[in-house]
């Protein structure tokens, strides 16, 4: 059927062709960020950490987090969050302390070395890929407008 996307499902409304365009754009964005962008590899090599550990450092930059909150923000289970934090603590990048409002709870914060590592990670990950930086200013302005609109989604 012209103007629809995917197979027809009995009783379902046909998907508009815009769904095809959205899927295509999303696939390209995903490939740009996850597939072709070498920043993840670069940051992991620079810090000698897995990417989940890098993400943990970045999540802690704004301030201390409880283990539960950190696990939620990283979308990992709490036992795995403990493994991640154990490694970061062993390397001197984070410290665990008693939560000031709940002595039963521990919170995690960056050490000075952890702040330095998180700052370096942010610097590496914020460096745009060459293909993006090479776009004409008008195209960058369009992408800037579109990504700002998607941010509020």
C-alpha positions as CSV (number, residue, x, y, z in Angstrom):
1,X,0.0,0.0,0.0
2,X,1.5,3.4,-1.0
3,X,2.0,5.9,1.8
4,X,2.2,3.3,4.5
5,X,5.0,1.7,6.4
6,X,5.4,-2.0,7.1
7,X,3.0,-4.8,6.7
8,X,-0.7,-4.3,7.2
9,X,-2.0,-5.7,10.4
10,X,-5.7,-6.8,10.3
11,X,-7.8,-4.2,12.2
12,X,-4.9,-1.8,12.7
13,X,-4.6,1.6,11.2
14,X,-1.9,1.8,8.5
15,X,1.2,3.5,9.7
16,X,1.9,6.8,7.8
17,X,5.0,7.1,5.7
18,X,6.3,9.6,8.2
19,X,7.0,6.6,10.5
20,X,9.4,5.4,7.8
21,X,11.2,8.7,7.8
22,X,11.3,8.8,11.6
23,X,12.7,5.3,11.8
24,X,15.3,6.1,9.1
25,X,16.4,9.3,10.9
26,X,16.6,7.5,14.2
27,X,18.6,4.7,12.7
28,X,21.1,7.3,11.2
29,X,21.3,9.2,14.5
30,X,21.9,6.0,16.4
31,X,24.6,4.9,13.9
32,X,26.3,8.3,14.1
33,X,26.4,8.3,17.9
34,X,26.9,4.7,18.7
35,X,28.4,3.1,15.6
36,X,30.6,5.6,13.8
37,X,31.5,8.0,16.6
38,X,34.7,6.8,18.2
39,X,34.3,9.0,21.3
40,X,33.1,6.0,23.4
41,X,36.2,4.0,22.6
42,X,38.4,7.1,23.0
43,X,37.1,7.9,26.5
44,X,37.3,4.3,27.6
45,X,40.9,4.0,26.5
46,X,41.9,7.4,27.9
47,X,40.5,6.6,31.4
48,X,41.1,2.8,31.2
49,X,37.5,2.3,32.3
50,X,34.4,0.6,30.8
51,X,31.8,2.9,29.4
52,X,29.4,2.2,32.3
53,X,32.0,3.3,34.7
54,X,32.6,6.5,32.7
55,X,28.8,7.1,32.8
56,X,28.8,6.6,36.5
57,X,31.5,9.3,36.9
58,X,29.5,11.7,34.7
59,X,26.3,11.0,36.7
60,X,28.2,11.9,39.9
61,X,29.5,15.3,38.6
62,X,26.5,17.3,39.8
63,X,26.9,15.9,43.3
64,X,26.6,12.8,45.6
65,X,24.0,10.1,44.7
66,X,22.8,7.2,46.8
67,X,23.6,3.8,45.3
68,X,19.9,3.3,44.6
69,X,19.6,6.6,42.7
70,X,22.8,5.9,40.8
71,X,21.6,2.5,39.7
72,X,18.3,4.0,38.5
73,X,20.1,6.8,36.6
74,X,22.4,4.3,35.0
75,X,19.6,1.9,34.2
76,X,21.4,-1.0,35.9
77,X,20.4,-3.2,38.8
78,X,21.7,-2.4,42.3
79,X,24.2,-5.4,42.6
80,X,25.8,-4.3,39.3
81,X,25.9,-0.7,40.5
82,X,27.9,-2.0,43.6
83,X,30.4,-3.7,41.2
84,X,30.8,-0.5,39.2
85,X,31.3,1.6,42.3
86,X,33.6,-0.9,44.0
87,X,35.9,-0.6,41.0
88,X,35.8,3.2,40.9
89,X,36.4,3.3,44.6
90,X,39.4,0.9,44.3
91,X,40.9,3.3,41.7
92,X,40.3,6.3,44.0
93,X,37.8,8.0,41.8
94,X,34.8,7.9,44.2
95,X,34.2,7.7,47.9
96,X,31.3,6.2,49.8
97,X,30.0,8.0,52.9
98,X,27.1,7.8,55.2
99,X,24.1,9.7,53.9
100,X,23.7,12.9,56.1
101,X,19.9,12.4,56.4
102,X,19.7,8.6,56.7
103,X,22.5,6.7,58.5
104,X,21.3,3.4,57.0
105,X,22.1,4.7,53.5
106,X,25.4,5.2,51.8
107,X,26.0,7.9,49.2
108,X,28.7,8.1,46.5
109,X,30.6,11.2,45.5
110,X,33.6,11.9,43.3
111,X,37.0,12.4,44.7
112,X,39.3,15.1,43.3
113,X,40.8,12.4,40.9
114,X,37.2,11.3,40.0
115,X,36.3,14.9,39.2
116,X,39.4,15.2,37.0
117,X,38.5,11.9,35.2
118,X,34.8,13.0,34.8
119,X,36.0,16.4,33.4
120,X,38.2,14.6,30.9
121,X,35.4,12.2,29.9
122,X,33.1,15.1,29.3
123,X,35.7,16.9,27.2
124,X,36.3,13.8,25.0
125,X,32.6,13.0,24.6
126,X,31.7,16.6,23.9
127,X,34.1,16.9,20.9
128,X,31.9,16.6,17.8
129,X,32.8,14.1,15.2
130,X,34.6,15.5,12.2
131,X,31.6,14.9,9.9
132,X,29.4,17.0,12.1
133,X,31.9,19.8,12.6
134,X,32.4,19.9,8.8
135,X,28.8,20.7,8.0
136,X,28.0,24.1,6.6
137,X,26.8,26.6,9.2
138,X,23.2,26.6,7.8
139,X,23.0,22.8,8.2
140,X,24.4,23.0,11.7
141,X,21.8,25.7,12.6
142,X,19.0,23.4,11.3
143,X,20.3,20.5,13.3
144,X,20.7,22.7,16.3
145,X,17.0,23.8,16.0
146,X,15.8,20.2,15.5
147,X,17.8,18.7,18.3
148,X,16.6,21.5,20.6
149,X,13.0,20.6,19.7
150,X,13.7,16.9,20.4
151,X,15.3,17.8,23.8
152,X,11.9,18.9,25.1
153,X,10.3,15.6,24.1
